[in-house]
Amino acid sequence: MTDKLQALRARLLTAQRTLIVAAAEAGATPPDNALRKIGDIEVALAAVEAMIDEASKG
């Protein structure tokens, strides 16, 4: 299970980085939906990382 969670974490990080880079390259404040998506991914990353921690301890 940890391998699958690690893979999910990697995919989420890639998606988040892609959005952040696109926002930076745009040269303007990102639209609300892009900011919301970046934040949503951050929350999902925290949940996945918590599950990875639980799996490694238990």
N, CA, C and O of each residue as an XYZ file, in Angstrom:
232
protein
N       0.817     -1.195      0.000
C       0.000      0.000      0.000
C       0.866      1.267      0.000
O       0.523      2.262     -0.638
N       1.978      1.218      0.714
C       2.844      2.391      0.777
C       3.366      2.776     -0.605
O       3.489      3.961     -0.912
N       3.667      1.800     -1.427
C       4.150      2.099     -2.788
C       3.098      2.859     -3.583
O       3.417      3.805     -4.302
N       1.849      2.444     -3.452
C       0.764      3.127     -4.166
C       0.560      4.541     -3.636
O       0.297      5.465     -4.406
N       0.679      4.707     -2.329
C       0.556      6.040     -1.747
C       1.713      6.936     -2.187
O       1.511      8.117     -2.471
N       2.909      6.385     -2.244
C       4.066      7.150     -2.712
C       3.877      7.567     -4.173
O       4.226      8.683     -4.559
N       3.326      6.667     -4.972
C       3.075      6.983     -6.383
C       2.024      8.085     -6.511
O       2.157      8.990     -7.335
N       0.982      8.000     -5.689
C      -0.049      9.040     -5.689
C       0.545     10.379     -5.269
O       0.249     11.411     -5.871
N       1.377     10.359     -4.243
C       2.038     11.581     -3.775
C       2.865     12.204     -4.888
O       2.837     13.419     -5.078
N       3.592     11.387     -5.616
C       4.419     11.888     -6.724
C       3.551     12.518     -7.815
O       3.892     13.571     -8.354
N       2.435     11.872     -8.134
C       1.540     12.428     -9.162
C       0.938     13.756     -8.716
O       0.835     14.696     -9.504
N       0.543     13.826     -7.450
C      -0.016     15.070     -6.935
C       1.014     16.193     -6.945
O       0.702     17.325     -7.315
N       2.246     15.877     -6.535
C       3.309     16.888     -6.560
C       3.560     17.392     -7.974
O       3.736     18.591     -8.188
N       3.577     16.487     -8.926
C       3.790     16.865    -10.320
C       2.672     17.779    -10.808
O       2.931     18.788    -11.465
N       1.446     17.429    -10.491
C       0.307     18.247    -10.907
C       0.373     19.628    -10.272
O       0.126     20.636    -10.935
N       0.705     19.673     -8.990
C       0.786     20.954     -8.290
C       1.921     21.814     -8.862
O       1.740     23.009     -9.097
N       3.064     21.213     -9.080
C       4.194     21.963     -9.642
C       3.867     22.508    -11.025
O       4.240     23.632    -11.358
N       3.177     21.717    -11.822
C       2.781     22.156    -13.161
C       1.902     23.397    -13.084
O       2.091     24.348    -13.844
N       0.949     23.384    -12.172
C       0.068     24.541    -12.002
C       0.838     25.770    -11.507
O       0.605     26.885    -11.973
N       1.744     25.561    -10.573
C       2.518     26.678    -10.026
C       3.436     27.274    -11.088
O       3.550     28.495    -11.198
N       4.083     26.428    -11.858
C       4.968     26.917    -12.923
C       4.158     27.684    -13.971
O       4.587     28.741    -14.434
N       3.001     27.161    -14.343
C       2.158     27.858    -15.322
C       1.723     29.219    -14.784
O       1.685     30.199    -15.528
N       1.397     29.281    -13.499
C       0.999     30.552    -12.890
C       2.174     31.528    -12.879
O       1.996     32.719    -13.134
N       3.358     31.031    -12.587
C       4.537     31.895    -12.558
C       4.867     32.418    -13.946
O       5.236     33.583    -14.100
N       4.739     31.576    -14.946
C       5.069     31.974    -16.311
C       4.054     32.941    -16.896
O       4.374     33.699    -17.812
N       2.831     32.921    -16.375
C       1.787     33.804    -16.884
C       2.101     35.265    -16.589
O       1.673     36.159    -17.320
N       2.845     35.503    -15.521
C       3.234     36.863    -15.203
C       2.129     37.712    -14.602
O       2.269     38.930    -14.490
N       1.046     37.083    -14.221
C      -0.074     37.797    -13.597
C      -0.594     36.953    -12.443
O      -0.195     35.801    -12.273
N      -1.471     37.526    -11.670
C      -2.073     36.757    -10.587
C      -2.899     35.628    -11.187
O      -3.709     35.862    -12.083
N      -2.702     34.404    -10.701
C      -3.451     33.280    -11.263
C      -4.950     33.422    -10.984
O      -5.345     34.043     -9.998
N      -5.760     32.858    -11.833
C      -7.204     32.904    -11.596
C      -7.568     32.128    -10.326
O      -6.821     31.261     -9.872
N      -8.718     32.459     -9.774
C      -9.162     31.826     -8.534
C      -9.218     30.307     -8.636
O      -8.860     29.606     -7.690
N      -9.666     29.796     -9.782
C      -9.776     28.338     -9.903
C      -8.406     27.664     -9.863
O      -8.286     26.550     -9.353
N      -7.373     28.319    -10.392
C      -6.023     27.746    -10.338
C      -5.505     27.762     -8.899
O      -4.903     26.791     -8.441
N      -5.741     28.862     -8.195
C      -5.326     28.936     -6.794
C      -6.052     27.888     -5.951
O      -5.458     27.249     -5.082
N      -7.334     27.727     -6.220
C      -8.128     26.734     -5.490
C      -7.607     25.327     -5.755
O      -7.503     24.516     -4.835
N      -7.281     25.040     -7.001
C      -6.773     23.717     -7.351
C      -5.434     23.443     -6.682
O      -5.194     22.337     -6.197
N      -4.554     24.455     -6.653
C      -3.264     24.302     -5.976
C      -3.487     24.012     -4.501
O      -2.835     23.133     -3.937
N      -4.404     24.743     -3.870
C      -4.723     24.519     -2.466
C      -5.346     23.158     -2.211
O      -5.025     22.497     -1.224
N      -6.238     22.738     -3.100
C      -6.866     21.424     -2.952
C      -5.829     20.312     -3.041
O      -5.889     19.335     -2.295
N      -4.892     20.464     -3.947
C      -3.836     19.457     -4.074
C      -2.984     19.431     -2.808
O      -2.565     18.363     -2.363
N      -2.726     20.601     -2.228
C      -1.943     20.672     -0.995
C      -2.633     19.907      0.137
O      -1.980     19.202      0.907
N      -3.947     20.050      0.232
C      -4.715     19.322      1.250
C      -4.640     17.820      0.987
O      -4.452     17.033      1.915
N      -4.786     17.427     -0.266
C      -4.700     16.012     -0.615
C      -3.313     15.453     -0.307
O      -3.184     14.326      0.171
N      -2.282     16.242     -0.583
C      -0.917     15.811     -0.269
C      -0.750     15.573      1.230
O      -0.131     14.591      1.641
N      -1.294     16.461      2.033
C      -1.190     16.300      3.489
C      -1.878     15.018      3.940
O      -1.363     14.311      4.806
N      -3.030     14.713      3.365
C      -3.752     13.492      3.722
C      -2.967     12.248      3.303
O      -2.869     11.286      4.065
N      -2.417     12.271      2.111
C      -1.639     11.127      1.626
C      -0.388     10.940      2.473
O      -0.036      9.816      2.831
N       0.282     12.040      2.792
C       1.488     11.943      3.614
C       1.166     11.427      5.013
O       1.964     10.693      5.596
N       0.013     11.797      5.558
C      -0.400     11.269      6.862
C      -0.639      9.767      6.785
O      -0.278      9.028      7.701
N      -1.240      9.322      5.703
C      -1.457      7.887      5.519
C      -0.138      7.139      5.362
O       0.016      6.028      5.869
N       0.805      7.745      4.663
C       2.128      7.119      4.508
C       2.803      6.997      5.871
O       3.393      5.966      6.191
N       2.710      8.054      6.668
C       3.294      8.010      8.025
C       2.645      6.912      8.871
O       3.331      6.168      9.571
N       1.325      6.823      8.797
C       0.610      5.792      9.558
C       1.044      4.400      9.117
O       1.266      3.515      9.944
N       1.162      4.219      7.817
C       1.541      2.905      7.294
C       2.958      2.533      7.710
O       3.243      1.362      7.962
N       3.839      3.509      7.781
C       5.219      3.206      8.148
C       5.368      2.915      9.641
O       6.299      2.224     10.054
N       4.451      3.440     10.443
C       4.510      3.215     11.896
C       3.780      1.936     12.303
O       4.098      1.322     13.322
N       2.812      1.551     11.502
C       1.984      0.429     11.923
C       2.235     -0.797     11.175
O       1.599     -1.819     11.433
